[in-house]
Amino acid sequence: MSKVWAIIRKDIVTELRTKELFTSMLTFSLLVTVIFSFAFGFSTGLVRLAVPAMLWITFTFAGVLGLSRSFALEKEGNAVLGLLLTPTDRSLIYFGKVIGNTIFVFIVGMIIVPMFVLFFNLGFQGTLLPLVPVIFLGSLGFVAVGTLFSAMAVNTRLREVLLPILLFPIIIPLIVSAVKLSGLVLEGKPLSEGASALQLLIAFDIIFIAACAVVFEFVIEES
Amino acid sequence: MRKALAVLTFILMAASLYAAFVYAPTEPKMGHIQRIFYIHMGTVWVATVAFILVFASSVMYLWKGTRKWDILAYCSAEIGVVFLTITILTGSIWAKPVWGTWWTWEPQLTTTFILWILYIVYLVLRSSAGSDQKKAKFAAVFGIIAFLDLPLVYASVRVMRGISPVVFGPGGGGIAPQMMHALLINLAACSLLFVLLLLERTDLERMSDELAVLKTREG
């Protein structure tokens, strides 16, 4: 556990010093929000229907930006060698990376939501609090697969370009259920109404955290 | 042996065409267009088998690390994509007169479409991975993850549309025995074609391996 924590701490400290992940992800989200509002021509009726989808499009695109840096950073100066030389199971490296990335992506998600509320004048009913677990579960599944593919993509010729191509078809179930659940919350309905979507989201997280942790050791390599 | 298989495949393919176009009765509601279903089912069956094979050999590759499993996974994925493309095309041709549209986001179609994309991505990944070993490892990992994703994709499409699964095939239940025969012959013919293509394709891959070895030896 202390080994996992060491990796998480390393990532957080790096991020706090450089702040490059947060600035790029947040600036990107802001830009996408602006583009969406221009594209929809400021018509609130249309926006209201599209908000859950827009939220997750922004979120995943920003998330991919962050994830592709995750291992590109390790490759610079061959820092990944240091990771590999640590006397620990490879899956622990995976869990450290996943937890670190989830924290980043989750925080970005938590900033996107109020940004959306503000810019699209969402007069939502009730509370947005149920959105927190949805974004958390969404981040977790997204990062679980994304971290694995990020480690893979940096070692290919196409590099970061390959990451979204690999990742997006796989996370379709996650996006579908997250959009469904977010839609319910924004309409002021309880999450229990989308029980099957919630089950799907949780199943996605469990299946892919387990599977990716097992295959991660085949993917990570030096330079 | 291989030649005998090729001849047998040819005979069965010819028989399946005869069965589909002449032997099977015309479906009363849909008319002649229903006949495309025989080849449609045959190709989708082969694609399913091919992708299961990709998954199984990916697991075997990560476990054993031998090149033969990688070859099997790669060739199987390639053929699977070709057959699934035919499935989607024939389905689309069938849907135009029957449903009045080339394409609709119906659960089965959507799942098939995503399946198709997943294995195209698998091939893209292979072509961009670089060294042979890296290619094999990454592809095996993706092959496993993609396969695990499929049931979730199917569930998610149902969640999205909020509909229960539909009965697949012409008219649902009860079809004429001749139709059943035609279908079975088509399934057999497509399966044999798959085996034949797979044998040829894996041979080709092995030969190109040998050639690479010879080239490095000669300098």
Contacts between the chains, C-beta under 8 A, distances in Angstrom:
chain1	res1	chain2	res2	distance
A	145	B	145	6.9
A	148	B	141	7.2
A	148	B	145	7.4
A	152	B	125	7.9
A	152	B	138	5.1
A	152	B	141	6.8
A	152	B	142	7.6
A	155	B	129	7.7
A	155	B	130	7.3
A	155	B	134	6.3
A	155	B	138	7.6
A	156	B	125	7.3
A	156	B	128	4.9
A	156	B	129	5.0
A	156	B	130	6.1
A	156	B	134	7.6
A	156	B	138	7.1
A	157	B	128	4.8
A	157	B	129	7.5
A	157	B	130	5.7
A	158	B	128	4.4
A	162	B	124	7.7
A	162	B	125	6.9
A	162	B	128	6.1
A	165	B	121	5.8
A	165	B	124	6.4
A	166	B	121	6.1
A	166	B	125	6.5
A	166	B	142	6.7
A	169	B	114	6.1
A	169	B	117	5.0
A	169	B	118	5.1
A	169	B	121	5.8
A	169	B	146	7.8
A	169	B	149	7.8
A	170	B	118	7.4
A	170	B	145	6.2
A	170	B	146	6.8
A	170	B	149	5.1
A	172	B	114	6.0
A	172	B	149	7.9
A	172	B	153	5.8
A	172	B	156	6.3
A	173	B	149	7.0
A	173	B	152	3.9
A	173	B	153	5.5
A	173	B	155	6.7
A	173	B	156	3.6
A	176	B	156	4.1
A	176	B	157	7.3
A	176	B	159	6.1
A	176	B	160	4.9
A	177	B	156	6.1
A	177	B	159	6.0
A	180	B	159	6.2
A	180	B	160	7.0
A	196	B	155	7.8
A	196	B	159	5.4
A	197	B	159	5.0
A	200	B	152	6.7
A	200	B	155	5.4
A	200	B	156	5.9
A	200	B	159	5.9
A	203	B	152	6.7
A	203	B	155	7.9
A	204	B	152	5.6
A	207	B	148	5.9
A	207	B	152	7.2
A	208	B	145	7.3
A	208	B	148	7.3
A	211	B	144	6.8
A	211	B	145	6.4
A	211	B	148	5.6
A	212	B	145	7.2
A	215	B	62	6.8
A	215	B	141	4.7
A	215	B	144	6.2
A	215	B	145	7.4
A	218	B	62	5.7
A	218	B	137	5.0
A	218	B	140	7.2
A	218	B	141	5.8
A	219	B	137	6.9
A	219	B	138	6.7
A	219	B	141	5.7
A	221	B	134	7.7
